[in-house]
Structure formats: structure tokens, C-alpha cells
Amino acid sequence: MQKILIEGLSKLNNDVRELCIYKSVLPSTKLQNQIKEKL
């Protein structure tokens, strides 16, 4: 039971982290342009 809970929590944390990354990256077109320049 506890193992399932921990696995679920870590998956949730990963989803939240990805969401935060998307939210912080998508709005900033400057950042996207910088990334394109580096590539």
C-alpha cells in the first residue's frame, strides 16, 4: 500500500515539475529565440 502511494506521489511530482517547466518556458519567446540561436 505504502509503495503504491510513494510511486503515485513521485509520478505526480514529475508531472507538476514538467508543468512548471512548460509554464515558465512557453510564455517567454525570448528564451525560445535564444535556444534557436544556440542550436
Backbone bond lengths (Angstrom), bond angles and torsions (degrees), N, CA, C in turn:
res aa  C-N    CA-C-N  psi(-1)  N-CA   C-N-CA  omega(-1)  CA-C   N-CA-C  phi
1 M - - - 1.470 - - 1.525 110.87 -
2 Q 1.334 115.85 -48.94 1.467 119.64 -177.99 1.523 110.82 -65.70
3 K 1.344 115.97 -37.95 1.463 120.44 -179.07 1.530 110.09 -60.99
4 I 1.335 115.91 -44.39 1.469 120.15 179.65 1.526 109.71 -61.67
5 L 1.324 116.63 -41.99 1.467 121.15 179.58 1.515 110.53 -59.97
6 I 1.331 116.23 -46.53 1.468 120.66 -178.00 1.521 110.47 -63.93
7 E 1.340 116.46 -43.13 1.469 119.74 179.36 1.520 110.40 -62.45
8 G 1.339 116.35 -41.98 1.461 120.46 178.74 1.515 111.11 -62.61
9 L 1.327 116.34 -41.73 1.466 120.52 -179.45 1.517 111.34 -64.88
10 S 1.321 117.15 -43.03 1.469 119.30 -178.50 1.522 110.30 -66.76
11 K 1.337 117.13 -35.12 1.464 119.87 177.48 1.525 109.37 -66.43
12 L 1.330 116.20 -41.63 1.465 121.00 178.96 1.524 109.54 -61.97
13 N 1.332 116.68 -43.35 1.464 120.53 179.12 1.515 110.83 -59.74
14 N 1.327 117.03 -41.92 1.462 120.63 179.28 1.519 110.56 -63.43
15 D 1.349 116.98 -42.82 1.464 120.55 179.45 1.520 110.16 -61.97
16 V 1.333 116.79 -44.14 1.464 121.12 -179.40 1.523 110.14 -63.42
17 R 1.335 115.79 -41.96 1.462 119.95 -179.77 1.525 109.96 -61.73
18 E 1.334 116.63 -45.55 1.467 120.35 179.40 1.521 110.46 -61.61
19 L 1.335 116.88 -41.60 1.464 120.86 178.92 1.523 110.22 -60.26
20 C 1.330 116.50 -44.58 1.468 120.63 -179.85 1.522 110.10 -62.19
21 I 1.325 116.72 -40.85 1.466 120.31 179.37 1.518 109.76 -63.09
22 Y 1.338 116.57 -46.65 1.467 119.99 179.94 1.524 110.06 -60.42
23 K 1.347 116.58 -45.05 1.467 120.49 -177.90 1.518 111.09 -62.57
24 S 1.324 117.06 -37.19 1.467 119.37 -176.78 1.523 111.35 -80.83
25 V 1.339 117.03 -26.59 1.467 119.86 -176.24 1.527 111.92 -89.03
26 L 1.341 116.70 -45.40 1.465 120.01 -173.23 1.526 113.95 -58.45
27 P 1.336 119.60 -46.82 1.470 118.84 -175.70 1.523 113.47 -64.33
28 S 1.323 117.05 -26.17 1.465 118.90 -173.68 1.521 110.36 -92.54
29 T 1.326 116.46 99.59 1.460 119.85 178.32 1.522 109.94 -73.05
30 K 1.327 116.65 -25.87 1.472 119.95 176.57 1.523 109.65 -57.75
31 L 1.326 115.68 -45.55 1.461 120.43 -178.99 1.523 110.13 -62.02
32 Q 1.340 117.02 -43.20 1.464 120.45 179.61 1.520 110.33 -62.07
33 N 1.328 117.46 -40.14 1.463 120.66 178.65 1.522 110.50 -64.59
34 Q 1.343 116.23 -40.69 1.463 120.15 178.96 1.525 110.16 -61.81
35 I 1.336 116.08 -42.08 1.464 119.87 179.94 1.524 109.68 -63.38
36 K 1.325 117.51 -42.12 1.468 120.87 179.55 1.527 110.25 -62.21
37 E 1.341 116.37 -40.22 1.465 119.75 -179.98 1.524 110.80 -64.04
38 K 1.341 116.44 -39.48 1.462 120.15 -179.81 1.521 110.64 -66.86
39 L 1.336 116.80 -34.84 1.464 119.61 179.36 1.517 109.24 -74.58
